Amino acid sequence: MQDTEFRPSSNPVTVDNVTRGDQLANLARRQHPKILQTYGGEYSDPKLERMLARVVGRLSQDPDMPSRTYQITILDSPAVNAFALPGGYLYITRGILALANDSSEIAAVLAHEMAHVTANHGLERQKREAEATLASRVVEEVVTTDVSARAAVLRGQLQLAQFSRNQELEADAIGIRTLGRVGYDPYAAARFLRAMDAYQNFHRVSGDRDSGLDFLASHPNAPRRIELAQRHARQFGMPGIGSRDREAYLEGIDRLIYGDKADQGYVRGRDFLHPTLGVAFSVPEGFVINNSAGEVIAEGPGEVAFRFDGTTVPRTTPLTTYLRSGWLGGLQADSVRALTINGREAATARALSDRWQFDATVIRVGDQVYRLLTAAPIGSNGLDSVARSIAQSFRVLSPEEAAALKPLRIRVVTVQPGDTVASFANRMVGVEDKLYLFRLLNGLGAGSTVSVGDKVKIVTDR
């Protein structure tokens, strides 16, 4: 056969032409740009995309899986999440990719979400005549541009998919059967459920960001669910069966960005540094920083909380005037005063509500005004010291400092003679509780060790 006989198809099989005319798929397609906006855009990495395409392609070979074309998008978010929309649109965050340890684990996540689509769970939520309205409402609630609703998404008050517990368990069962039939380790689902449960616990302690966009915010998790996943896996045999394809997976995620991006600012322990804005501040001992879209929040002992964001105020407007402009409810007018913080024009004021007392400090840097709002329960004596500590730590980064800040990345390294769990943990930078996180990222139990020749993940800025 001559080369000239090989020609591209004039009607290739794609998500777009397979789902043309499908009302629900068309709704999902139109919402794609807004989903990208909600999750920080698309993460582009050709070798990672090829690795995931191989996983999805293998899952699609399940003889019991309805013939369907999938389009997979990697979302540029540290949240641990994956989901699917009608028409074969699969989404997976770089956060969940960093947590998984082999191809079978990420296949378990994708097979679960694909099962929601193939089982038509979204269609069972209401009668057929309301399907289009329902799909539109669910997606619009998640990706709305309304500021207050978007903030609610980030706090977990809105969720991408509200499937029933039975539907979640059914998706687990379908997904695990798919894993087993295509030759992946069927125990990967239970293993990764444990990893996500451990991640959620670490997430609560470490203050990792965007909990409302995480997988477990919309997927029930309990020991019973893990037990059922193991039971489904046992239908294929005892642990040790099926492929994990760990080498290819780790090669795919090497150099994957971990945590925040430069345009969101970086959390480094108790420090927040924003190379794009060129500013930084620190929170006191015992506080945990949560960096989410549009704002930075920190929580500390005694229910004391802190919020940082920025707004544009004309340079001709005095900051004392801005504090009195109405954006701060419960303002005590006689508390407003001007001051200087590290050479920068600033102003401060106090405010009260039924249960809370507030310190508001605003600092001008060029046309931008940064707002530092500290809250404490009425009667607490910790407000002043915390507010002053954070405000006095605020500073403008030099161009050299800003340029030196780099994102954290997952690096895959090979265990050499003399390497230990502790030595690898000590090599990690920019993260809290290094030993626990190293074990979590590598699926290592409390007593597990590493062996020469093993490949492990560490978090570093190199």
Beta strands, then each sheet from edge to edge (+ up, - down):
strand 1: 71-75
strand 2: 82-85
strand 3: 89-93
strand 4: 257-258
strand 5: 266-268
strand 6: 271-274
strand 7: 279-282
strand 8: 288-292
strand 9: 295-299
strand 10: 305-312
strand 11: 337-341
strand 12: 344-352
strand 13: 356-365
strand 14: 368-377
strand 15: 395-396
strand 16: 408-414
strand 17: 455-460
sheet 1: 1+ 3+ 2-
sheet 2: 4+ 16- 17+
sheet 3: 5+ 6- 7+ 15-
sheet 4: 8+ 9- 10+ 14- 13+ 12- 11+
end
